[in-house]
C-alpha cells in the first residue's frame, strides 16, 4: 500500500494512491507527525467545511492557553498579524463584515466586466509564447495572467508588480505542514515588506482615490463600515495570494495532465466547447490546494471517533476529489464529466470568493492556447515543487 507521507518526493509526485489507502482504512485517522486528524472522504470533507463547530481560528472564543495551544514564536509575529486579520482566517462576525465589503468587487456583473481584459491579456501572453517558439508555460502565461488581473483590480501600478509573486510564494510557504525556520523567516520578511508597501499605497489612495478595490475599501471605511488599517492590508494580501496561487497551479497542473492524457487533449482540441467542463475536471483530477485545516471548537464525532475541542483537522481536498463514492472512475481524466461536485474551491462560509474570476482566467488562457498554439507540446519532463498543501510545478517547458 502507498504511504501517506507529505515529505516524500514519491508521494508528492503522485499522492492519489496513498489517498485511496487512507479512504480504505476508514473515515478519520490521526497523523502523529503533524498532530492532525486526516479526513479523506468527500462526504465528510464537504460536511465539515460547513460545520460551525470547526473554525479557521479559535482566537475569537479562546486564548491559546484555554485551547491547549502554544502561542506562535514572537519572531513570527509579522506573518501572523498579517495572516490572522484576513477573512480566510477569521470567523463571524469579523469574517462576515469583511467578506460583505470585498464581495462587492466580485459580483457576477463585476467579474463579467473583466472578461474582455482577461481575454485580451491571455491572448497577448500566448502570442508572446508562440513568437518565441515555446518557453515556460508557468512564467510566460500561467503566472503573469492572474497576477496582472488581481493587481489591476487592487490598483497596484504595473511598475510595482515585480515583487508580488515572490512575496506571495514566501508567505504561502507557511501554509505547508511543519514549515522550517528558514521558511518562516522568508515569510516574515515578505509579510513586513508587503505590508509596508501596502501602507504606502493605501496612504496614496486616501489622497487620490481611483476606481480600484483599495479605494473602494477606503471609501467603505469612511462611510462607516468598520475596517481597520490592518484588516485592509491583510485583505489585499489575501486577495493577491489567493487570487493567483490556485489559478497558476491549476493551469500548469492541468496542462501537464493533458500532455499525459493525449486522447483527452485530442478531444479538447477537436471540440473547444469542452473548455468549461475541462477546467472543472482538471481542478478535480490534480487539485491545486490539497489540504485545508480547521480547528475543533467543540467536540465532534466522525464515524464513531470523537475528535476533541482543541484538535486540528486536515481535510484532504485531493483525496475527496478522487472518492469513488462520488466520482465514477476517479483516477481517469474525463474532460466531458457531467456530474463533478469537486471541492477545489472549498465550501461553506469560506468558499472561494474569487472562484468565478478564476474560472474566467482559466478559460481565457486555455482557449488562447488551443487557438493560437494548436500543437503545444511538452518539451521536457517538469519537476514538482517540494510542497504538499499547495500543489504545483517548478516550471512547464513547452514547444509550439
N, C-alpha and C positions, 0 to 999 in steps of 0.2 A: 504494500500500500504506500502511496505517496505521503510524505510527512508535511504537516503544516509548519513551515519554518521560514518566517518572513525575512530572514537574513541570508538564506541560502540562494546563491545565484541560480541554481537549477529550479528552485521554487519560483523565484522572481521571473524567470523565463516563461514558465507556464504553471500558474498556481491552481489551475482548474481541476486537475486530478486530485490534488490534496483537498480541495473543497468537497469533491464527491465523497471522499473518505470521511470527512467531518460530518457531512449530512447523514451518512450511513450509521455513524456512531451515535447519533442522537440529535436532539434539538438544541442542546446547550452544553458547552464544555468549558471548564476552567483552564486558562492558559497561564501557567506559572511564570514564564519569563517576563510577561508584561502585567501580570496580576489582573487580567481581564477575563470576563465571561464571553466566549465566542458564540455568536448566534448566526447560523448559516442557512436556515431555510427561509424561503421567500415569504411565506405566510407570517412567520414570527417577526422578521425584519420589518415587514410592512406594518404590522400591528404595533410594534414597539416604537416605530418612528412617530406614531400618533398618540402614544400613551403618555399622559401628562404626569405619571409617577416617575418619569425619567426627564432629565434636563441636560442641556448643553453646559450648564453651570449649576452649582449648588449654592453659590455665594449670595443669592437673593433670599435664601432661607437659613443657611448655616454658616458659621465660621469654619475655617479649616479644622480647628481643634474639635468642634462639635461633630464634624463629619468624619473624624478619624483620619484626616489627611494632613500632610506636612505642607506648609506654605512654600511656594517656589523660592529658589535661592534669590537673594537680593540682587545679585549680578544680572539676573534675567528680567528684572522689573520693567525695563523699557518695552520688551516684547509683550509681556503680559498686560501692561497698561494699554498698549495698542490693541492687542487681540481681544481683551476682555470687554472692551467698550464697543465692539462691532456687533451687529444684530445676530450674526451667526452664533455667537457665544453668550447671548443674552436670552432671558426668559421673560414672559409677560410680567408686569406691564411695559417694561422698557423695550422689549423686543417689538411689541405691538405698536408702540408710539413711533419708533424709528422706521419700522417696515412700512407703516402707513405713509410716512413722508417720502421714502425712497420709491415706493410703488408708483407714485405719480409719474416718475420718469420711465416706468416700464409697462405702462398701459398698452394694450394691443395696438391702439391707434398710434401712440408714440413710437413703438417698435417698428410698426409697419412703415412709418415715415422714414426710418433709417434704411429701409431696404435698397433704394437706389444708390445711396452712398456705399453701402456694404458690397453691393453687386459690382459697382464700378471699381472699387478698390481691389476686390478679389480678381477681377479681370486684369487690372494693371499688374498685379503681382504675378499672376500666371503668365502674362505676356513677357515679363522680365525673365521668368524661368525658361520659357521657350526660346527667347532670344539668345540666351547664354548656353543653350543646348543641354539643359539639365542643371542639377545642383542639389542642394539640401532642401527637401520639402519642408523640413522643420523651420529653418531660419529664413527661407525665401518666401514662404507662403503661410504656413501654419501659425507662426508666432506674430509676424507683423500685422496680420489682418485683425484679430480680436484686440490686440494691444492698441492699435490705432483707433478702433471703434470706441472702446471704453474710455480711452484718453480724450477723444473728441467729445464724448458725452460729458465727461467731467470738466472739460475746458482746459486741459493741460496743453500748453503750447507745444508744437511739433519739435522745437529746438530743445525742449526739456525732457523728451520721452526716452532717451537712450538708457538711463539708469532704471527705468520702470521694471523691465523684465528681470534684470539681476536682483533688484531689491525684492521682487516678488518671490523669486526662486529661493533666496536666502531665508526669507520669512517662512515660506511653506516648508522648509526643511524641519521646522519644529513640529510639524504635524505627523512626522514619521514616528514609528514606535521606538521608544527609548533613545531619543536623539543624543548624540555625543556632545561633550562640552565645546568642541570645535564648531559643530553645527549651531549650538546655542549662541556662541559668540558672534557668528556671522549674522544670525537672526536678530540679535540685539543691535548690532551695528546698523543693519539695514532698517530696523524699526526707528532708530534715532534719526538716521539720515532722511528717511521717507517722511517722518513726522515733521522734522524741521522744514523740509521743502514745502509740505502742505500748509504749515502755519504761515509761511511767507505768501503762498498762493492765495490762501483764504483772506489774508490781510489786503492783498491787491484787489480781490474780487469785492471786498467790502467797499473799497473806494470806487472801483469801476465795475459794477455788475455786468454780466453778459447773459446769454441765453442758456448757459451751461448748467449742469446739475449742481455744482458747488454754489453758484449764485442762487439757485433755487433753494438749496438748504439754508443758506444765509437769510434769504427772504422769509422762509417759513419760520426761522428762529425769531426774526424781528417782528413777525406778525403774532407771536405768542406761543407757537408750538415749542415745547421745551426740547432743546437740543444743545448740549454743552459743546464747547470747542473740541474736547477730546472725542466726544461721540461723532462729531463731524469728521475729524481726522480719521478715526477708526473706520467709519463708514466708507470714506473714499478709498482707503487702503483695501478694505474687504471687497469693494466693487471692482477695483482694479485686479486684485488677485483672483477672486472667484470669477470675474468677468472674462478671464482669458485662459486660466490654467486648464480647465476642463476642455475647452474648445481646442486648444493647442494639442493636447494629448489625444482627444477623440479623433482629430484629423490624422495624426501620424499613426496611431494605433489602428485606425480604420483602414488607411491605405495599405499598411503592412499586411493586415488581414486579407484585403482584396488581392494583393500580389500573391499571397499563399493559397488563395482560392480562385484560380484562373477561370473556372467555369462561371462563378458568380460575377466576376469582373466583366467577363464577356457579355453576360446577360444585362448588366448595368450599362455597358457601352452600347448595346443594341437597343436599349429602352430607357431613356433618361427620365421617364415618368416614375421610375423606381427610386429616384433620389430620396424622396421623403421617407419611404419605408426603409431604405438602405441605411439612412442616418440612425434611425431608431434601432435597427438590428445591429449595426456596428457598435453602438454605445452599449448594447446588451452583451454582445459577443466578447468584447475586450474592454471592460468597464474602466473609464479613466480614474474614478475615485473608488478604490477597492474597499475601504473601511470607513465607517463613521462611528464616533464614540458618543456615549451617553452616560451620565451619572444616574445612579439609582437613588431617587429622593425618598421613596417609600418602598418597603419590601414588595417584591413582585414574585410571581411563580411562573416558571416556564416548564411545561411538561412534567410537573411534579417536583421540580427543583426550585427551592426558594433562593432567590438572589437578594441578599440583604441590603438595606439602606447603607450607602457609603461605598458600594461596589461600583465598578465601571464595566459597562457592556460595550463590546466591539461588534457592531453589526457589519457583516461581511457582504457588501453590495455585490461584489463579483460572484460570490457563491449563490446568493439569492437569484441573480440573473441567469444562473445555469441550473436552477432547480427543475428537475424533470416533472415534478408535481404541477408545475405551471407552464413550462415551455416544452413543447414536443421536440425531441431530438436536440437538446440544448447545445450539444457540442458541435452541431452542424450550423454553418453560416447560411442563412436563408434570407436574402435581401427582400423577398416578397412576403415575409412572415406577416400574417394579418393580426393575430392576437399577440400583442407584445407589451405586456404591462411591466416593463423593466423599471427599476427604481434608481437609475443612474442620476436622476435629478433630486433624489431623496423624496420625502413625503411629509405630510403634516404641516405644522406651522413654519418649519424650516425648509419647506420645498423651495427649490432654487428660483429666486425671483427673476433671474436672467435667462431662464430656460427658453422662452420664445425668441430672444435675441440670439442665443447660442444656436438654435435651430436654423435661423436665417443665415448666420455666418457659415455654418457647416454646409448648408445647401448652396450658398454662393460659391464657396471655394470648390466644392465637389463638381458643381455644374461647369464652372470655368475650366477646371482641369479636364473634364470629359470632352468639352467642346474644343478647347484650344490645344490640348496635349493628348490627342486620342490614342497615342501609342506609348503613353507614360509607362515606364517600367522600372524595376528595382535595379540599381547599379551596383549595389554592394549590400551584404547582409548587415543590418543595423545592430547596435548594441543597446540592450535595455539599460535604462537608468537604474542605479543601485537602490531604488526606492520601492517600497511596497504600497503604502497608502495612496500616493499619487503615482499612477502607473503611466510611464511614458518611455520614449526612446531618446538616446543621446543625439540622434540625427536620423535622417532617412534619405540616403543618396539615391537620386533618380536620374534617369536619362529620358529624353524625349525623341 
